[in-house]
Amino acid sequence: MKPAFYFAIFISTLLSGCQYDPFAGDLTTHHPKTADITGTYVFEKQTVVPNLNTEQINNSAITLYGDSTFKLNNIPNVIGGPEFEFKGNTSATGK
């Protein structure tokens, strides 16, 4: 194959690996203790589907317990990407 083809693949890989993530600063860089994360987290915003309205995430919360179980309340059930299909809210528990 031609060197130009390999160069194009290299540049494409380089550019796709250097994408900007506006939420990267919100991520933790260390493993937290269980006691530090136990509690209820209420959604103020979501970043997965850009066109969900606030009514669709209203009262959405995740509760984390010290015994490694969790409870989800009113989490939006969406399928797809930008052209998402909203399937209502769901609640669940698990470990």
N, C-alpha and C positions, 0 to 999 in steps of 0.2 A: 504494500500500500504506500501511498505517497506520504511524505513527511508533513505536508500541509493538513492531511486528515488527522494525523496523530496530534499535531499542534492544536487543531480545533477542538478535539476531545479534551486535551489538557486544559485549555482555556475554559471550556464549558464546565469541567469539573471544578476548577479553581473558583470560578464565579458563583457556582451554585453552593459551594462550601463556605462562602464568605457572606452569606445573607445576613442582614441586620435583624436582630430579634429585639423588639422594643420592650419585652417583658423579661429579658434575661436578668435584669437587676433585681427582680422580685423573687428569684430562686435562691434557695439556701445552698451553702457550700460545705456544710458539715452535717453530720447525722445528729438530729435533735434527740433529747431524752423524751421518753413517753410522757412524763409529767409536764413537759414543756408544751406539748401539743394537744393534750387532752382538753376538750371543750367543744363549744358549738361555734361554727363559722357560718355566718350569714352572707350570702352573695350580695355584693354591692354592684358588681358588673361581671360580665363574662367576656372572654376573649376568643372563644372558639368559633362562634357563628356571629358575624358582624351585624346582621340585621334582625336579631331577636329584640323585641321591645321589652321595656321594663316590667310590663304586666306579666310577661311570660317567665320572668325570673323572680317575680314577687314572692316573698316568703320562702325562697329556696335556701336550704341550710344543710350542712353536714355536721354531725355530732360524732366526735371521736372519743372513745372510752378507754380507760386505763388497761382493760383486759384485752386490748387489740380488736375490739368490735367497733362497728360504726353504724350510724343510722342516717339515711338520706331522706330529706323531706322536700317535696315539690321541685325536684330536679327536672329541667326541661329535657324531654326525650326528642332528640332531633336526629334526622338521617340525612346524609349528604353533606356537601360543602357549602359554598356560597349560595347555591340554589337549594337551600335546605327545605325539608318537610317537617314541620312541627307536629309531633304526635301527642301533644299534651304533656302534663307533668307526671312524674313517677316518684314513688317513695319505696324504700327498701331498707333492710338491715342485713348485716353480714359480718364476716370475720376474715 
